[in-house]
């Protein structure tokens, strides 16, 4: 489904600011895998997401989606295969357009463009049905400007827009980090429900270690551009935050006083 083969990425190569962002990493995801990713700032998590989405291309290595080599494909050409939700609720939607107009754009992402209206009666009924699944009452506000929605409502809409065309890969880039605890809990629950419903192959970056343990069937820990720990489904079910801290200490030889020390 997704293959990252010997991916290497360097920023500012040959200068005093040179930084190895990804250091010859390899990763394989099968159909339906849900991988949570943890690591400190600068570990390479965002670079990993940007390489999968096509925002960046690697200096070495290859990216394959559905056995197709997409290494050199730019972001807009991968958009049919990839859905992404960002940390900022303001990203991923157009605030000046209505809910149904935003949904119409997302719905057409993996379809051939035609001269038909973006929002017709049949499609409006479909949008209402999928919005109802969010349990936020947005199905009754199809003509509301997205900019008038709360952060949680916008993030729920972004999640729906990224997934209802059932992309090959779903990227969740700390998508609950900017929300208050109650809204973060709502989006986390919706994420689990939607990913399970469609069987989506998912990578989720998070700074919440408990969330990383509670969601998905696999976990990876990154540090200094490397994947230093991979946890399969069986082991993940029994792991605790303390276990992850001990694993980091064992691998890197650095003693941690709390879980925040690992993620900052």
C-alpha positions as CSV (number, residue, x, y, z in Angstrom):
1,X,0.0,0.0,0.0
2,X,2.7,2.5,1.1
3,X,6.4,1.9,0.8
4,X,9.2,4.2,1.8
5,X,12.5,2.8,0.6
6,X,15.8,4.1,1.9
7,X,14.4,7.7,2.1
8,X,17.1,10.3,2.8
9,X,16.5,14.1,3.0
10,X,19.0,16.8,3.9
11,X,18.2,20.5,4.3
12,X,20.8,23.3,3.7
13,X,23.3,20.7,2.5
14,X,26.9,21.9,2.6
15,X,26.2,24.9,4.8
16,X,26.7,25.5,8.6
17,X,23.0,25.0,8.9
18,X,23.0,21.5,7.3
19,X,20.4,19.2,8.9
20,X,19.7,15.5,8.1
21,X,15.9,15.5,8.3
22,X,15.4,11.8,7.4
23,X,18.3,9.4,7.6
24,X,17.8,6.4,5.2
25,X,14.5,5.3,6.6
26,X,12.3,2.4,5.5
27,X,8.6,2.0,6.2
28,X,5.9,-0.4,4.9
29,X,2.2,0.0,5.5
30,X,-0.3,-2.6,4.5
31,X,-3.9,-1.9,3.5
32,X,-5.8,-0.7,6.6
33,X,-2.7,-0.1,8.8
34,X,-3.1,2.8,11.2
35,X,0.3,3.9,12.3
36,X,0.8,6.5,15.1
37,X,4.1,8.5,15.1
38,X,5.7,10.1,18.1
39,X,9.0,11.9,18.6
40,X,10.6,15.1,19.7
41,X,10.5,18.4,17.7
42,X,13.0,18.0,14.9
43,X,12.8,14.2,14.8
44,X,11.6,14.2,11.2
45,X,7.9,13.6,11.6
46,X,6.7,16.6,9.5
47,X,9.3,15.9,6.9
48,X,8.0,12.3,6.7
49,X,4.5,13.5,6.1
50,X,5.6,16.1,3.5
51,X,7.5,13.4,1.6
52,X,4.5,11.1,1.5
53,X,2.2,13.9,0.4
54,X,4.5,15.2,-2.3
55,X,5.3,18.6,-0.7
56,X,8.9,17.5,-0.6
57,X,10.9,15.0,-2.7
58,X,13.7,12.9,-1.2
59,X,17.3,13.3,-2.1
60,X,17.6,9.5,-2.2
61,X,15.1,6.7,-2.0
62,X,11.7,6.1,-3.4
63,X,8.0,6.5,-2.4
64,X,5.4,4.0,-3.6
65,X,1.7,4.1,-3.2
66,X,-0.4,1.1,-4.4
67,X,2.8,-0.3,-5.9
68,X,3.1,2.9,-8.1
69,X,6.4,4.9,-7.9
70,X,5.3,8.4,-6.9
71,X,8.7,9.7,-5.8
72,X,8.8,12.5,-8.4
73,X,5.1,13.3,-8.4
74,X,4.3,16.8,-7.0
75,X,1.6,17.2,-4.3
76,X,-1.2,18.1,-6.7
77,X,-0.7,14.9,-8.7
78,X,-0.9,12.8,-5.5
79,X,-4.0,14.6,-4.2
80,X,-6.3,11.9,-5.7
81,X,-4.5,9.3,-3.6
82,X,-4.0,11.2,-0.4
83,X,-6.2,12.9,2.2
84,X,-4.6,15.2,4.8
85,X,-5.7,17.0,7.9
86,X,-3.5,19.6,9.5
87,X,-3.0,20.8,13.0
88,X,-4.5,24.3,12.2
89,X,-8.3,24.1,12.0
90,X,-8.1,27.0,9.6
91,X,-6.1,24.9,7.1
92,X,-7.7,22.5,4.7
93,X,-11.0,24.5,4.1
94,X,-11.9,27.8,2.5
95,X,-13.4,30.1,5.1
96,X,-15.2,32.3,2.5
97,X,-17.0,29.4,0.9
98,X,-20.0,27.5,2.3
99,X,-19.9,24.1,3.8
100,X,-21.5,22.5,0.7
101,X,-19.1,24.3,-1.6
102,X,-16.1,23.0,0.4
103,X,-17.5,19.5,0.3
104,X,-18.1,19.8,-3.4
105,X,-14.4,20.6,-4.0
106,X,-13.2,17.7,-1.8
107,X,-15.7,15.3,-3.4
108,X,-14.3,16.1,-6.9
109,X,-10.7,15.5,-5.8
110,X,-10.5,12.0,-7.3
111,X,-13.0,12.4,-10.1
112,X,-12.8,13.6,-13.7
113,X,-13.7,17.3,-14.1
114,X,-17.0,18.0,-16.0
115,X,-19.1,21.0,-16.7
116,X,-21.9,19.8,-14.4
117,X,-22.8,21.9,-11.4
118,X,-20.6,21.3,-8.3
119,X,-23.6,21.0,-6.0
120,X,-26.8,19.5,-7.4
121,X,-29.8,18.1,-5.5
122,X,-28.5,14.5,-5.4
123,X,-25.1,15.6,-4.2
124,X,-26.6,18.0,-1.6
125,X,-28.6,15.0,-0.1
126,X,-25.4,13.0,0.0
127,X,-23.5,15.8,1.8
128,X,-26.3,16.0,4.3
129,X,-26.1,12.3,5.0
130,X,-22.3,12.3,5.6
131,X,-22.4,15.5,7.7
132,X,-25.1,13.8,9.9
133,X,-22.5,11.2,10.9
134,X,-20.5,13.9,12.7
135,X,-23.4,14.5,15.1
136,X,-22.7,18.3,15.1
137,X,-25.8,19.5,13.3
138,X,-23.8,20.7,10.3
139,X,-26.2,18.9,7.9
140,X,-28.6,21.8,8.7
141,X,-26.0,24.5,7.9
142,X,-24.9,23.6,4.4
143,X,-25.1,27.2,3.2
144,X,-23.2,28.6,6.2
145,X,-19.7,30.0,5.6
146,X,-17.0,27.7,6.9
147,X,-15.3,30.7,8.5
148,X,-18.2,31.0,11.0
149,X,-17.6,27.5,12.4
150,X,-15.8,26.8,15.6
151,X,-12.3,25.2,15.5
152,X,-13.7,21.8,16.4
153,X,-16.4,22.0,13.8
154,X,-13.9,23.0,11.1
155,X,-11.6,20.2,12.1
156,X,-14.4,17.7,11.9
157,X,-15.3,19.0,8.5
158,X,-11.7,18.8,7.4
159,X,-11.5,15.2,8.6
160,X,-14.7,14.4,6.6
161,X,-13.4,16.2,3.5
162,X,-10.2,14.3,3.6
163,X,-11.8,10.9,4.0
164,X,-15.2,10.6,2.3
165,X,-13.6,9.9,-1.1
166,X,-11.7,7.0,0.6
167,X,-8.1,8.0,-0.3
168,X,-5.3,5.4,-0.5
169,X,-3.5,7.2,2.3
170,X,-4.8,9.4,5.1
171,X,-2.3,11.7,6.8
172,X,-3.2,13.2,10.2
173,X,-0.7,15.9,11.2
174,X,-1.3,16.6,14.9
175,X,-4.9,17.3,13.9
176,X,-6.2,17.5,17.5
177,X,-3.3,19.6,19.0
178,X,-4.9,23.0,18.6
179,X,-8.2,22.1,20.1
180,X,-9.5,22.3,23.6
181,X,-9.7,18.9,25.5
182,X,-13.4,18.3,24.8
183,X,-13.1,19.1,21.1
184,X,-9.9,17.1,20.8
185,X,-11.7,14.1,22.4
186,X,-14.5,14.5,19.8
187,X,-12.2,14.6,16.9
188,X,-10.2,11.6,18.2
189,X,-13.4,9.6,18.5
190,X,-14.5,10.7,14.9
191,X,-11.0,9.7,13.6
192,X,-11.3,6.2,15.0
193,X,-14.8,5.8,13.7
194,X,-14.1,7.1,10.2
195,X,-10.8,5.2,9.8
196,X,-12.4,1.9,10.9
197,X,-15.5,2.5,8.7
198,X,-13.5,2.9,5.5
199,X,-10.5,0.8,6.4
200,X,-8.2,3.7,5.6
201,X,-4.4,3.3,5.6
202,X,-3.4,6.0,8.0
203,X,-0.4,7.8,9.4
204,X,-1.0,10.0,12.4
205,X,1.6,12.3,14.0
206,X,0.8,13.2,17.6
207,X,2.4,14.8,20.6
208,X,-0.1,13.0,22.9
209,X,1.5,9.7,23.9
210,X,-1.7,8.2,25.3
211,X,-3.5,9.0,22.1
212,X,-0.6,7.3,20.2
213,X,-1.2,4.2,22.3
214,X,-5.0,4.3,22.1
215,X,-5.4,4.7,18.4
216,X,-4.2,2.5,15.5
217,X,-2.6,-0.9,15.2
218,X,1.1,0.1,14.9
219,X,3.4,2.8,16.5
220,X,6.7,4.2,15.4
221,X,9.1,6.4,17.4
222,X,11.3,8.8,15.6
223,X,14.5,10.6,16.7
224,X,17.1,12.6,14.7
225,X,15.6,11.6,11.4
226,X,15.5,7.9,12.1
227,X,12.8,5.4,13.1
228,X,14.3,4.1,16.3
229,X,11.4,1.9,17.4
230,X,8.5,0.1,15.6
231,X,5.7,-1.5,17.6
232,X,3.3,-4.1,16.2
233,X,-0.3,-4.5,17.1
234,X,0.2,-7.3,19.6
235,X,2.9,-5.4,21.6
236,X,1.1,-2.1,21.3
237,X,-2.0,-3.4,23.1
238,X,0.1,-3.9,26.3
239,X,2.3,-0.8,26.1
240,X,2.2,2.1,28.6
241,X,3.7,5.6,28.4
242,X,6.4,4.5,30.9
243,X,7.3,1.6,28.6
244,X,7.9,4.0,25.8
245,X,10.1,6.2,27.9
246,X,12.1,3.2,29.0
247,X,12.5,2.1,25.4
248,X,13.8,5.5,24.4
249,X,16.3,5.5,27.3
250,X,17.4,2.0,26.3
251,X,17.9,2.9,22.6
252,X,19.4,6.4,23.0
253,X,20.9,6.1,26.5
254,X,19.2,9.3,27.6
255,X,17.3,9.4,30.8
256,X,13.8,11.0,30.7
257,X,12.0,12.5,33.7
258,X,8.6,12.6,32.0
259,X,6.9,11.9,28.7
260,X,7.0,15.6,27.7
261,X,10.8,15.4,27.6
262,X,10.5,12.8,24.8
263,X,8.1,14.9,22.7
264,X,9.8,18.4,22.9
